[in-house]
Amino acid sequence: MGLLDQLGGSLKGALESVVAAEAPALLTAALAKTNLGSLQGLVDHLQQNGLGAQVNSWLSNGANLAVSPDQIKAALGDEHVQQLAAHFGVPVDAALQFLSQHLPGTVDQASAGGALQERS
């Protein structure tokens, strides 16, 4: 592996760390501009539309179940997915990938005792 490959890998890792750290704030800001309104609104919608087991795992003290972009798209529907993608400023596929990667941890971090603690 050459120096440029190593540098590229380091930059990618650093960028992924920044995105992971900022994911809760990015998600909260985007949700405020949608019909979902908040992280609680998103969680409620996901629970009501087939992702109850996943959401419950994120709210509990156990391991977080993974969720795929396709599962999120099916649970949210096109309107909500398009709203989020527009507010993130990315294509729908990228928004779904972001949600599948960061939503479990974001909900986990924002929950205590099985309930969400909304950030202001």
MDTraj code that builds the backbone (N, CA, C; nanometers):
import mdtraj as md
import numpy as np

residues = "MET GLY LEU LEU ASP GLN LEU GLY GLY SER LEU LYS GLY ALA LEU GLU SER VAL VAL ALA ALA GLU ALA PRO ALA LEU LEU THR ALA ALA LEU ALA LYS THR ASN LEU GLY SER LEU GLN GLY LEU VAL ASP HIS LEU GLN GLN ASN GLY LEU GLY ALA GLN VAL ASN SER TRP LEU SER ASN GLY ALA ASN LEU ALA VAL SER PRO ASP GLN ILE LYS ALA ALA LEU GLY ASP GLU HIS VAL GLN GLN LEU ALA ALA HIS PHE GLY VAL PRO VAL ASP ALA ALA LEU GLN PHE LEU SER GLN HIS LEU PRO GLY THR VAL ASP GLN ALA SER ALA GLY GLY ALA LEU GLN GLU ARG SER".split()
xyz = np.array([
    [0.0852, -0.1170, 0.0000],
    [0.0000, 0.0000, 0.0000],
    [0.0895, 0.1230, 0.0000],
    [0.0628, 0.2148, -0.0899],
    [0.1424, 0.3343, -0.1011],
    [0.1010, 0.4414, -0.0019],
    [0.1787, 0.5466, 0.0039],
    [0.1533, 0.6576, 0.0944],
    [0.0172, 0.7210, 0.0681],
    [-0.0171, 0.7397, -0.0580],
    [-0.1467, 0.8004, -0.0904],
    [-0.2626, 0.7116, -0.0473],
    [-0.2459, 0.5812, -0.0603],
    [-0.3495, 0.4888, -0.0145],
    [-0.3681, 0.4998, 0.1368],
    [-0.2560, 0.5068, 0.2086],
    [-0.2627, 0.5190, 0.3543],
    [-0.3277, 0.6508, 0.3946],
    [-0.2898, 0.7580, 0.3277],
    [-0.3465, 0.8894, 0.3566],
    [-0.4963, 0.8904, 0.3265],
    [-0.5344, 0.8322, 0.2142],
    [-0.6755, 0.8240, 0.1789],
    [-0.7547, 0.7452, 0.2811],
    [-0.6991, 0.6348, 0.3286],
    [-0.7657, 0.5543, 0.4313],
    [-0.7797, 0.6303, 0.5618],
    [-0.6769, 0.7059, 0.5981],
    [-0.6816, 0.7855, 0.7212],
    [-0.7860, 0.8951, 0.7111],
    [-0.7903, 0.9627, 0.5977],
    [-0.8892, 1.0696, 0.5782],
    [-1.0307, 1.0142, 0.5788],
    [-1.0494, 0.8992, 0.5167],
    [-1.1818, 0.8377, 0.5146],
    [-1.2254, 0.8018, 0.6557],
    [-1.1361, 0.7455, 0.7340],
    [-1.1674, 0.7103, 0.8725],
    [-1.2005, 0.8331, 0.9563],
    [-1.1246, 0.9396, 0.9369],
    [-1.1508, 1.0631, 1.0109],
    [-1.2856, 1.1228, 0.9713],
    [-1.3164, 1.1211, 0.8429],
    [-1.4438, 1.1733, 0.7954],
    [-1.5604, 1.0919, 0.8501],
    [-1.5458, 0.9604, 0.8521],
    [-1.6518, 0.8745, 0.9056],
    [-1.6737, 0.9022, 1.0543],
    [-1.5677, 0.9296, 1.1284],
    [-1.5802, 0.9618, 1.2705],
    [-1.6548, 1.0925, 1.2917],
    [-1.6249, 1.1919, 1.2097],
    [-1.6936, 1.3209, 1.2192],
    [-1.8413, 1.3046, 1.1872],
    [-1.8721, 1.2317, 1.0817],
    [-2.0118, 1.2098, 1.0438],
    [-2.0856, 1.1359, 1.1546],
    [-2.0246, 1.0339, 1.2128],
    [-2.0884, 0.9589, 1.3207],
    [-2.1148, 1.0493, 1.4410],
    [-2.0215, 1.1362, 1.4736],
    [-2.0386, 1.2267, 1.5867],
    [-2.1482, 1.3292, 1.5615],
    [-2.1627, 1.3710, 1.4377],
    [-2.2608, 1.4738, 1.4025],
    [-2.3955, 1.4157, 1.3609],
    [-2.4054, 1.2844, 1.3469],
    [-2.5283, 1.2215, 1.2986],
    [-2.6510, 1.2598, 1.3800],
    [-2.6468, 1.2566, 1.5139],
    [-2.7674, 1.2940, 1.5882],
    [-2.8149, 1.4363, 1.5587],
    [-2.7228, 1.5306, 1.5524],
    [-2.7610, 1.6695, 1.5245],
    [-2.8138, 1.6846, 1.3824],
    [-2.7493, 1.6187, 1.2864],
    [-2.7957, 1.6251, 1.1480],
    [-2.9356, 1.5666, 1.1347],
    [-2.9578, 1.4544, 1.1979],
    [-3.0861, 1.3873, 1.1906],
    [-3.1952, 1.4696, 1.2579],
    [-3.1668, 1.5234, 1.3747],
    [-3.2646, 1.6051, 1.4473],
    [-3.3028, 1.7280, 1.3663],
    [-3.2046, 1.7951, 1.3071],
    [-3.2319, 1.9139, 1.2272],
    [-3.3159, 1.8811, 1.1041],
    [-3.2840, 1.7717, 1.0378],
    [-3.3601, 1.7324, 0.9181],
    [-3.5021, 1.6917, 0.9543],
    [-3.5183, 1.6173, 1.0626],
    [-3.6514, 1.5711, 1.1031],
    [-3.7429, 1.6874, 1.1399],
    [-3.6866, 1.7926, 1.1967],
    [-3.7659, 1.9091, 1.2345],
    [-3.8309, 1.9752, 1.1143],
    [-3.7766, 1.9513, 0.9964],
    [-3.8280, 2.0121, 0.8736],
    [-3.9176, 1.9182, 0.7943],
    [-3.9538, 1.8042, 0.8533],
    [-4.0387, 1.7068, 0.7845],
    [-4.1697, 1.6887, 0.8592],
    [-4.2585, 1.6104, 0.8007],
    [-4.3852, 1.5776, 0.8658],
    [-4.3643, 1.4904, 0.9895],
    [-4.2489, 1.4270, 1.0019],
    [-4.2196, 1.3435, 1.1185],
    [-4.1934, 1.4296, 1.2423],
    [-4.1331, 1.5445, 1.2235],
    [-4.1163, 1.6440, 1.3277],
    [-4.0004, 1.6275, 1.4231],
    [-3.9690, 1.5053, 1.4624],
    [-3.8660, 1.4842, 1.5636],
    [-3.8189, 1.3390, 1.5593],
    [-3.7175, 1.3113, 1.6394],
    [-3.6698, 1.1730, 1.6499],
    [-3.7810, 1.0837, 1.7045],
    [-3.8593, 1.1352, 1.7999],
    [-3.9716, 1.0581, 1.8535],
    [-4.0732, 1.0284, 1.7438],
    [-4.1006, 1.1262, 1.6595],
    [-4.1935, 1.1042, 1.5480],
    [-4.1434, 0.9979, 1.4524],
    [-4.0140, 0.9996, 1.4249],
    [-3.9544, 0.8987, 1.3372],
    [-3.9623, 0.7610, 1.4013],
    [-3.9270, 0.7524, 1.5289],
    [-3.9309, 0.6248, 1.5997],
    [-4.0731, 0.5699, 1.6023],
    [-4.1698, 0.6543, 1.6333],
    [-4.3100, 0.6106, 1.6351],
    [-4.3523, 0.5577, 1.4991],
    [-4.3144, 0.6288, 1.3941],
    [-4.3510, 0.5882, 1.2578],
    [-4.2879, 0.4534, 1.2221],
    [-4.1622, 0.4361, 1.2565],
    [-4.0946, 0.3095, 1.2277],
    [-4.1583, 0.1941, 1.3051],
    [-4.1925, 0.2179, 1.4320],
    [-4.2562, 0.1139, 1.5129],
    [-4.3915, 0.0736, 1.4548],
    [-4.4653, 0.1692, 1.4045],
    [-4.5990, 0.1434, 1.3515],
    [-4.5963, 0.0820, 1.2120],
    [-4.4800, 0.0815, 1.1496],
    [-4.4710, 0.0356, 1.0115],
    [-4.3691, -0.0763, 0.9915],
    [-4.3655, -0.1685, 1.0875],
    [-4.2912, -0.2915, 1.0667],
    [-4.1527, -0.3024, 1.1263],
    [-4.1031, -0.1972, 1.1906],
    [-3.9683, -0.2045, 1.2467],
    [-3.9684, -0.1986, 1.3990],
    [-4.0755, -0.2474, 1.4600],
    [-4.0869, -0.2444, 1.6058],
    [-3.9758, -0.3179, 1.6773],
    [-3.9381, -0.4353, 1.6288],
    [-3.8319, -0.5134, 1.6944],
    [-3.6991, -0.4382, 1.6901],
    [-3.6682, -0.3798, 1.5753],
    [-3.5428, -0.3049, 1.5628],
    [-3.5431, -0.1840, 1.6566],
    [-3.6512, -0.1057, 1.6519],
    [-3.6592, 0.0142, 1.7353],
    [-3.6510, -0.0227, 1.8830],
    [-3.7213, -0.1267, 1.9233],
    [-3.7169, -0.1680, 2.0634],
    [-3.5755, -0.2074, 2.1055],
    [-3.4994, -0.2669, 2.0140],
    [-3.3607, -0.3027, 2.0474],
    [-3.2754, -0.1775, 2.0653],
    [-3.3035, -0.0719, 1.9897],
    [-3.2284, 0.0521, 2.0016],
    [-3.2606, 0.1229, 2.1326],
    [-3.3846, 0.1064, 2.1797],
    [-3.4279, 0.1714, 2.3030],
    [-3.3851, 0.0944, 2.4275],
    [-3.3526, -0.0334, 2.4109],
    [-3.3170, -0.1172, 2.5264],
    [-3.1683, -0.1077, 2.5553],
    [-3.1275, -0.1752, 2.6604],
    [-2.9858, -0.1773, 2.6980],
    [-2.9077, -0.2873, 2.6278],
    [-2.9743, -0.3653, 2.5430],
    [-2.9074, -0.4740, 2.4729],
    [-2.8428, -0.4278, 2.3437],
    [-2.8090, -0.5248, 2.2609],
    [-2.7473, -0.4962, 2.1313],
    [-2.8499, -0.4346, 2.0365],
    [-2.8039, -0.3424, 1.9553],
    [-2.8900, -0.2778, 1.8551],
    [-2.9020, -0.3670, 1.7326],
    [-3.0252, -0.3984, 1.6948],
    [-3.0470, -0.4722, 1.5707],
    [-3.0204, -0.3797, 1.4522],
    [-2.9622, -0.4357, 1.3496],
    [-2.9357, -0.3593, 1.2276],
    [-3.0650, -0.3387, 1.1504],
    [-3.0635, -0.2379, 1.0659],
    [-3.1765, -0.2100, 0.9780],
    [-3.1183, -0.1739, 0.8410],
    [-3.1783, -0.2263, 0.7364],
    [-3.1261, -0.2026, 0.6024],
    [-3.1908, -0.0786, 0.5413],
    [-3.1255, -0.0211, 0.4411],
    [-3.1880, 0.0903, 0.3703],
    [-3.3255, 0.0533, 0.3148],
    [-3.3406, -0.0676, 0.2630],
    [-3.4693, -0.1104, 0.2078],
    [-3.5773, -0.1185, 0.3153],
    [-3.5409, -0.1649, 0.4346],
    [-3.6374, -0.1708, 0.5440],
    [-3.6827, -0.0303, 0.5844],
    [-3.5888, 0.0625, 0.5897],
    [-3.6233, 0.2001, 0.6249],
    [-3.7137, 0.2608, 0.5195],
    [-3.6803, 0.2376, 0.3933],
    [-3.7620, 0.2922, 0.2844],
    [-3.9039, 0.2364, 0.2907],
    [-3.9172, 0.1066, 0.3156],
    [-4.0497, 0.0451, 0.3229],
    [-4.1292, 0.1002, 0.4411],
    [-4.0641, 0.1221, 0.5540],
    [-4.1328, 0.1706, 0.6733],
    [-4.1683, 0.3190, 0.6644],
    [-4.0808, 0.3975, 0.6056],
    [-4.1051, 0.5419, 0.5987],
    [-4.1941, 0.5823, 0.4822],
    [-4.1798, 0.5143, 0.3709],
    [-4.2530, 0.5535, 0.2515],
    [-4.1778, 0.6604, 0.1744],
    [-4.2125, 0.6735, 0.0483],
    [-4.1400, 0.7634, -0.0418],
    [-4.1418, 0.9093, 0.0025],
    [-4.2560, 0.9582, 0.0500],
    [-4.2657, 1.0998, 0.0861],
    [-4.1657, 1.1377, 0.1955],
    [-4.1619, 1.0597, 0.3031],
    [-4.0705, 1.0907, 0.4128],
    [-3.9247, 1.0741, 0.3707],
    [-3.8962, 0.9702, 0.2943],
    [-3.7589, 0.9475, 0.2483],
    [-3.7132, 1.0630, 0.1599],
    [-3.7992, 1.1072, 0.0708],
    [-3.7628, 1.2189, -0.0176],
    [-3.7443, 1.3487, 0.0609],
    [-3.8284, 1.3717, 0.1622],
    [-3.8120, 1.4902, 0.2464],
    [-3.6768, 1.4881, 0.3165],
    [-3.6429, 1.3745, 0.3744],
    [-3.5146, 1.3647, 0.4454],
    [-3.3967, 1.3814, 0.3509],
    [-3.4029, 1.3175, 0.2361],
    [-3.2939, 1.3305, 0.1382],
    [-3.2769, 1.4761, 0.0965],
    [-3.3878, 1.5444, 0.0741],
    [-3.3817, 1.6857, 0.0347],
    [-3.3174, 1.7701, 0.1455],
    [-3.3526, 1.7447, 0.2687],
    [-3.2964, 1.8223, 0.3795],
    [-3.1509, 1.7876, 0.4075],
    [-3.1114, 1.6641, 0.3786],
    [-2.9699, 1.6271, 0.3891],
    [-2.8916, 1.6790, 0.2689],
    [-2.9607, 1.7065, 0.1595],
    [-2.8946, 1.7522, 0.0377],
    [-2.8222, 1.6414, -0.0355],
    [-2.8774, 1.5192, -0.0270],
    [-2.8147, 1.4036, -0.0910],
    [-2.9210, 1.3235, -0.1658],
    [-2.8796, 1.2329, -0.2548],
    [-2.9761, 1.1452, -0.3215],
    [-3.0451, 1.0528, -0.2198],
    [-3.1607, 1.0028, -0.2571],
    [-3.2392, 0.9153, -0.1703],
    [-3.1577, 0.7970, -0.1205],
    [-3.0839, 0.7311, -0.2095],
    [-3.0039, 0.6148, -0.1694],
    [-2.9012, 0.6505, -0.0614],
    [-2.8403, 0.7670, -0.0733],
    [-2.7417, 0.8099, 0.0268],
    [-2.8103, 0.8402, 0.1603],
    [-2.9285, 0.9004, 0.1562],
    [-3.0025, 0.9279, 0.2796],
    [-3.0410, 0.7984, 0.3494],
    [-3.0868, 0.7007, 0.2725],
    [-3.1236, 0.5710, 0.3302],
    [-3.0029, 0.5003, 0.3901],
    [-2.8894, 0.5082, 0.3234],
    [-2.7658, 0.4484, 0.3753],
    [-2.7253, 0.5162, 0.5061],
    [-2.7327, 0.6497, 0.5088],
    [-2.7008, 0.7256, 0.6299],
    [-2.7908, 0.6816, 0.7452],
    [-2.9210, 0.6731, 0.7183],
    [-3.0157, 0.6322, 0.8226],
    [-2.9873, 0.4915, 0.8723],
    [-2.9617, 0.3991, 0.7806],
    [-2.9373, 0.2607, 0.8233],
    [-2.8105, 0.2491, 0.9071],
    [-2.7110, 0.3319, 0.8787],
    [-2.5856, 0.3268, 0.9531],
    [-2.5942, 0.3983, 1.0873],
    [-2.6668, 0.5103, 1.0922],
    [-2.6595, 0.5966, 1.2096],
    [-2.7846, 0.6003, 1.2965],
    [-2.8974, 0.5584, 1.2445],
    [-3.0200, 0.5642, 1.3231],
    [-3.0168, 0.4747, 1.4472],
    [-2.9700, 0.3496, 1.4376],
    [-2.9673, 0.2669, 1.5590],
    [-2.8861, 0.3307, 1.6727],
    [-2.7690, 0.3795, 1.6432],
    [-2.6851, 0.4414, 1.7455],
    [-2.7412, 0.5729, 1.7962],
    [-2.8011, 0.6504, 1.7067],
    [-2.8600, 0.7785, 1.7465],
    [-2.9749, 0.7570, 1.8436],
    [-3.0633, 0.6626, 1.8124],
    [-3.1754, 0.6335, 1.9013],
    [-3.1239, 0.5759, 2.0326],
    [-3.0256, 0.4875, 2.0244],
    [-2.9668, 0.4275, 2.1440],
    [-2.9097, 0.5351, 2.2356],
    [-2.8342, 0.6290, 2.1793],
    [-2.7727, 0.7353, 2.2585],
    [-2.8764, 0.8301, 2.3179],
    [-2.9878, 0.8486, 2.2478],
    [-3.0908, 0.9433, 2.2921],
    [-3.1929, 0.8800, 2.3857],
    [-3.1770, 0.7518, 2.4152],
    [-3.2760, 0.6849, 2.5003],
    [-3.2143, 0.6465, 2.6340],
    [-3.2969, 0.6556, 2.7346],
    [-3.2582, 0.6122, 2.8683],
    [-3.3777, 0.5405, 2.9289],
    [-3.3568, 0.4208, 2.9746],
    [-3.4660, 0.3465, 3.0346],
    [-3.5777, 0.3144, 2.9375],
    [-3.5447, 0.3016, 2.8092],
    [-3.6443, 0.2627, 2.7098],
    [-3.7238, 0.3772, 2.6516],
    [-3.6911, 0.5002, 2.6856],
    [-3.7640, 0.6152, 2.6311],
    [-3.6652, 0.7172, 2.5749],
    [-3.7060, 0.7849, 2.4708],
    [-3.6207, 0.8873, 2.4106],
    [-3.6136, 1.0102, 2.4982],
    [-3.4964, 1.0670, 2.5033],
    [-3.4747, 1.1958, 2.5692],
    [-3.4430, 1.2937, 2.4572],
    [-3.5409, 1.3732, 2.4171],
    [-3.5205, 1.4661, 2.3053],
    [-3.4117, 1.5667, 2.3378],
    [-3.3282, 1.5912, 2.2388],
    [-3.2221, 1.6924, 2.2514],
    [-3.2781, 1.8251, 2.2063],
    [-3.2323, 1.9299, 2.2683],
    [-3.2766, 2.0618, 2.2248],
    [-3.1717, 2.1312, 2.1445],
])
top = md.Topology()
chain = top.add_chain()
for i, resn in enumerate(residues, 1):
    res = top.add_residue(resn, chain, resSeq=i)
    for name in ("N", "CA", "C"):
        top.add_atom(name, md.element.get_by_symbol(name[0]), res)
traj = md.Trajectory(xyz[None], top)
